[in-house]
Amino acid sequence: MPLATPTVYIPTLEGGERLAACLSALESQTTGTRIVVADNGPGEGCADLLQARFPNVDRIGFGGRNLGFGAALNRAVATGGEGPLVFLNDDAVPAPEFVESLLAAWEESGAGMVAGVLLKAGDPDLIDSAGIICDRTLTAWDYLTGQPVACLTDARDPLGPTGGGALFDRGAFEAVGGFDERIFLYYEDLDLALRMRIAGHTCRLAGDARAVHESSATLGRRAAAKYR
């Protein structure tokens, strides 16, 4: 039987040209997708941008409130969609085969999670993140960060995907309760990956699912708010 069309969910706070670049790249994917923007922006957020330039993209707004990363995605997923869940940061520009490669890894492995690869915007030959790993203190680390893309050929699978470029089996995601909404921003993907692992799911690295990523573009790489 043919797979249901995957739904790509994108959280955004500022919208603007960063989001527009992401959406334009999704329009050129080699497989069909439905796109849902979870709009954490003030007022009407990115509504005007979507209406004018991306009328086929669905928007879920929250009355001008910023719910945080995980809560916004949970609400967006709950409003509908079919097929596997693809989560993508609004500061990521996916290659045309991004979604197709995630799907291929998911079908082949039967894993509950698939990690995409985010490449450094300043040097796309280097990896920004190929998923997440953690140490015994449960501190999260971007897998293969700073390594050349050539190392993806024989890389092992990570603990879980980064929330900025991931595929989740819809049923598995819903069964563990989605993202923990007590975590406003950062580390919510580690928490979810750990609960998915406890539930018996594995993660597969999709080395060909690549997107160029402007890391920590919303708050900045060394912002105090990020570390809090």
Secondary structure as GFF3:
##gff-version 3
##sequence-region A 1 228
A	DSSP	beta_strand	7	12	.	.	.	ID=ss1
A	DSSP	alpha_helix	16	26	.	.	.	ID=ss2
A	DSSP	beta_strand	34	39	.	.	.	ID=ss3
A	DSSP	alpha_helix	47	53	.	.	.	ID=ss4
A	DSSP	beta_strand	58	61	.	.	.	ID=ss5
A	DSSP	alpha_helix	69	78	.	.	.	ID=ss6
A	DSSP	beta_strand	85	88	.	.	.	ID=ss7
A	DSSP	beta_strand	92	94	.	.	.	ID=ss8
A	DSSP	alpha_helix	98	109	.	.	.	ID=ss9
A	DSSP	beta_strand	113	120	.	.	.	ID=ss10
A	DSSP	beta_strand	123	129	.	.	.	ID=ss11
A	DSSP	beta_strand	132	134	.	.	.	ID=ss12
A	DSSP	beta_strand	140	142	.	.	.	ID=ss13
A	DSSP	three_ten_helix	149	154	.	.	.	ID=ss14
A	DSSP	beta_strand	165	168	.	.	.	ID=ss15
A	DSSP	alpha_helix	170	175	.	.	.	ID=ss16
A	DSSP	alpha_helix	188	198	.	.	.	ID=ss17
A	DSSP	beta_strand	203	213	.	.	.	ID=ss18
A	DSSP	alpha_helix	224	227	.	.	.	ID=ss19
###
